[in-house]
Amino acid sequence: MKRIVMVKLVPTPEQFAALESTLMLCNDVANEVAELAQLMKLRSRRALQVAMYPIVKARGLSAQPSLHVLRKVADAYTTRTANLVNGNCGRPGSKRYAAVSDTTIEFRSNAAQPFDDRCLSWQLDGATVSIWTVSGRMRGVSFVCAPWQRTLLADRKGESDLVLRDGSFYLYATVDQPAPTPVVPAKDPSAGWLGVDLGIVNLAVTTDDDPNVLDVRWSGGPVVPSPRAGKRTR
């Protein structure tokens, strides 16, 4: 089972500028590759890598970021092809279908960029990361996260996405975890259930169908039990 752990980076102004420039260059190059891929009708990762790796490398990206840019473009075209084949963009020959199939895919200047373990490493004890940028390898970029996220990151392997959102940088790390053990249903289907009635005046009223326990009303004010005579709270 895969889980995504999101941590917030706390870069210095100089680090922020380097990260922003890195995203902009990666996406500028991705748009150049996407335009050539559309003209040359190249779609697979291998085809793009064979035809355009030297071009991408010459734009100032190191080896691994170059490969990730090429793969990002290939994956975007693969997704679009799947949508066309599945009829999500109209029928072949329709204006909508043509508008999609004949248009070059474009990436935002700050679109997310994947990094793997060769160009991004985590120092969990110091709560920092080391990441490749257009200004060179940048070390000591601080991040903040909850203790449970740090525990999950200890088992992290593979790619992490660099994301710029609302003026802040984040890393979305993919973590592999074993699937949870299925819950065996009780013999009584109603056992262990809690009923919740949603409303406006009372945001929620909970009950477990026990005549000896008061229902509880959740409102904007303090939580209060419903006044049902002859019953007591647990």
C-alpha positions as CSV (number, residue, x, y, z in Angstrom):
1,M,0.0,0.0,0.0
2,K,1.4,3.4,-0.9
3,R,0.9,6.5,1.2
4,I,1.8,10.1,0.5
5,V,3.6,12.0,3.3
6,M,3.5,15.8,2.8
7,V,6.2,17.9,4.6
8,K,6.7,21.6,4.5
9,L,10.1,23.0,3.6
10,V,11.4,26.0,5.5
11,P,14.1,27.4,3.1
12,T,16.1,30.5,3.6
13,P,15.4,33.3,1.0
14,E,18.4,32.1,-1.0
15,Q,17.3,28.5,-0.9
16,F,13.7,29.5,-1.8
17,A,15.0,31.4,-4.9
18,A,17.1,28.4,-6.0
19,L,14.1,26.0,-5.6
20,E,11.8,28.4,-7.5
21,S,14.4,28.7,-10.3
22,T,14.7,24.9,-10.5
23,L,11.0,24.4,-10.9
24,M,10.8,27.1,-13.6
25,L,13.7,25.6,-15.6
26,C,12.4,22.1,-15.3
27,N,8.9,23.1,-16.6
28,D,10.3,25.4,-19.3
29,V,12.3,22.4,-20.6
30,A,9.3,20.2,-20.2
31,N,7.3,22.5,-22.4
32,E,10.0,22.5,-25.0
33,V,10.1,18.7,-25.0
34,A,6.3,18.5,-25.1
35,E,6.2,20.7,-28.2
36,L,8.8,18.5,-30.0
37,A,7.0,15.4,-28.8
38,Q,3.7,16.7,-30.3
39,L,5.4,17.5,-33.7
40,M,7.4,14.3,-33.9
41,K,4.6,12.1,-32.5
42,L,6.8,10.7,-29.8
43,R,5.0,9.4,-26.8
44,S,6.9,6.7,-24.9
45,R,9.6,7.3,-22.3
46,R,12.2,5.5,-24.3
47,A,11.5,7.3,-27.5
48,L,11.7,10.7,-25.8
49,Q,14.9,9.7,-24.0
50,V,16.6,8.5,-27.1
51,A,15.6,11.6,-29.2
52,M,15.8,14.4,-26.7
53,Y,18.1,13.5,-23.7
54,P,21.1,15.4,-25.2
55,I,18.9,18.5,-25.8
56,V,17.5,18.5,-22.3
57,K,20.9,17.9,-20.7
58,A,22.3,20.9,-22.7
59,R,19.6,23.2,-21.1
60,G,21.4,23.0,-17.8
61,L,19.8,20.0,-16.1
62,S,21.9,17.2,-14.6
63,A,21.3,13.6,-15.5
64,Q,18.5,12.5,-13.2
65,P,16.4,15.7,-13.4
66,S,16.7,15.5,-17.2
67,L,15.3,12.0,-17.1
68,H,12.5,13.0,-14.8
69,V,11.5,15.9,-17.1
70,L,11.4,13.5,-20.1
71,R,9.4,11.0,-18.1
72,K,7.0,13.7,-16.9
73,V,6.2,14.7,-20.5
74,A,5.8,11.0,-21.6
75,D,3.5,10.3,-18.7
76,A,1.4,13.4,-19.5
77,Y,1.0,12.2,-23.1
78,T,0.2,8.7,-22.0
79,T,-2.6,10.0,-19.7
80,R,-4.0,12.1,-22.5
81,T,-3.9,9.1,-24.9
82,A,-5.8,7.0,-22.4
83,N,-8.4,9.7,-22.1
84,L,-8.8,9.9,-25.8
85,V,-9.1,6.1,-26.2
86,N,-11.6,5.9,-23.4
87,G,-13.8,8.5,-24.9
88,N,-13.3,11.1,-22.2
89,C,-12.7,13.8,-24.9
90,G,-15.5,13.0,-27.3
91,R,-15.5,10.7,-30.3
92,P,-12.7,10.6,-32.9
93,G,-13.4,13.2,-35.5
94,S,-15.3,15.5,-33.2
95,K,-14.2,19.1,-32.6
96,R,-13.5,18.4,-28.9
97,Y,-11.4,15.3,-29.7
98,A,-9.4,17.2,-32.3
99,A,-8.9,20.2,-29.9
100,V,-7.4,17.8,-27.4
101,S,-5.4,15.5,-29.6
102,D,-3.9,18.4,-31.8
103,T,-2.9,20.6,-28.9
104,T,0.6,20.5,-27.3
105,I,0.6,19.6,-23.6
106,E,1.7,22.5,-21.5
107,F,3.1,22.6,-17.9
108,R,2.7,25.5,-15.5
109,S,5.9,27.3,-14.6
110,N,5.6,26.1,-11.0
111,A,4.2,22.6,-11.7
112,A,5.4,19.8,-9.4
113,Q,8.7,18.2,-10.3
114,P,9.7,14.6,-9.2
115,F,13.1,13.9,-7.5
116,D,14.5,10.5,-6.8
117,D,17.1,9.4,-4.2
118,R,20.0,10.3,-6.5
119,C,19.1,14.0,-6.5
120,L,17.2,14.3,-3.1
121,S,18.2,12.8,0.2
122,W,16.6,13.1,3.7
123,Q,18.4,13.8,6.9
124,L,15.6,12.9,9.4
125,D,17.7,13.4,12.5
126,G,18.4,17.0,11.6
127,A,15.0,17.6,9.8
128,T,16.8,18.7,6.6
129,V,17.0,17.6,3.0
130,S,19.7,17.8,0.4
131,I,18.3,18.5,-3.1
132,W,19.7,19.3,-6.6
133,T,19.0,22.8,-7.9
134,V,20.0,24.9,-10.8
135,S,22.5,26.5,-8.3
136,G,24.0,23.1,-7.5
137,R,23.4,20.6,-4.8
138,M,21.8,22.5,-1.9
139,R,22.2,21.0,1.5
140,G,20.6,21.9,4.9
141,V,17.1,22.8,3.6
142,S,14.9,22.5,6.8
143,F,11.5,20.9,6.9
144,V,8.8,20.5,9.5
145,C,6.4,17.7,10.0
146,A,4.5,15.8,12.7
147,P,6.1,12.9,14.6
148,W,4.0,10.3,12.8
149,Q,5.1,11.7,9.5
150,R,8.7,11.4,10.5
151,T,8.1,7.8,11.5
152,L,6.7,7.0,8.0
153,L,9.6,8.8,6.3
154,A,12.0,6.4,7.9
155,D,10.7,3.7,5.6
156,R,10.6,6.0,2.5
157,K,12.1,4.9,-0.8
158,G,11.8,6.2,-4.3
159,E,10.5,9.5,-5.6
160,S,9.4,12.7,-3.9
161,D,7.6,15.6,-5.6
162,L,8.7,19.2,-5.1
163,V,5.6,21.3,-4.9
164,L,5.1,25.1,-4.7
165,R,1.7,25.9,-3.3
166,D,0.4,29.2,-2.0
167,G,3.9,30.6,-1.7
168,S,5.4,27.7,0.2
169,F,7.4,24.7,-0.8
170,Y,6.4,21.1,0.1
171,L,7.8,17.7,-0.6
172,Y,5.3,14.9,-1.3
173,A,7.1,11.6,-0.4
174,T,5.8,8.2,-1.4
175,V,5.9,5.6,1.3
176,D,5.3,1.9,1.0
177,Q,3.4,0.4,3.9
178,P,1.8,-3.1,4.4
179,A,-1.9,-3.1,3.9
180,P,-4.0,-3.0,7.1
181,T,-5.5,-6.2,8.4
182,P,-9.1,-6.5,7.4
183,V,-11.7,-6.0,10.2
184,V,-13.7,-9.1,10.8
185,P,-17.4,-8.1,11.1
186,A,-19.1,-8.9,14.4
187,K,-21.9,-11.5,14.5
188,D,-24.3,-8.7,15.3
189,P,-24.1,-6.2,12.3
190,S,-25.1,-3.3,14.5
191,A,-22.5,-3.9,17.2
192,G,-19.9,-1.2,17.6
193,W,-21.7,1.3,15.5
194,L,-22.4,4.9,16.5
195,G,-25.3,6.8,14.8
196,V,-24.7,10.4,13.9
197,D,-27.5,12.7,12.8
198,L,-26.3,15.9,11.1
199,G,-28.2,19.2,11.3
200,I,-28.0,22.9,11.3
201,V,-28.8,24.1,14.8
202,N,-27.2,21.0,16.2
203,L,-24.2,20.1,14.0
204,A,-24.4,16.5,15.0
205,V,-26.3,14.3,17.5
206,T,-24.7,11.0,18.4
207,T,-26.4,7.9,19.7
208,D,-25.4,4.3,20.3
209,D,-28.9,3.1,20.8
210,D,-28.3,2.3,24.5
211,P,-31.3,3.3,26.6
212,N,-29.0,3.9,29.6
213,V,-26.9,6.5,27.8
214,L,-27.8,10.0,26.8
215,D,-27.6,11.2,23.3
216,V,-24.9,13.9,22.8
217,R,-25.5,17.0,20.8
218,W,-22.5,18.7,19.2
219,S,-23.0,22.4,18.5
220,G,-20.9,25.5,18.1
221,G,-21.0,25.9,21.9
222,P,-20.1,23.4,24.5
223,V,-21.1,19.8,24.1
224,V,-24.3,19.1,26.1
225,P,-26.3,15.9,26.6
226,S,-29.9,15.9,25.4
227,P,-32.4,16.2,28.3
228,R,-34.1,12.8,28.2
229,A,-35.6,12.1,31.6
230,G,-34.9,8.8,33.3
231,K,-31.5,8.2,31.7
232,R,-28.0,8.6,33.0
233,T,-24.7,9.3,31.3
234,R,-22.1,6.5,31.1
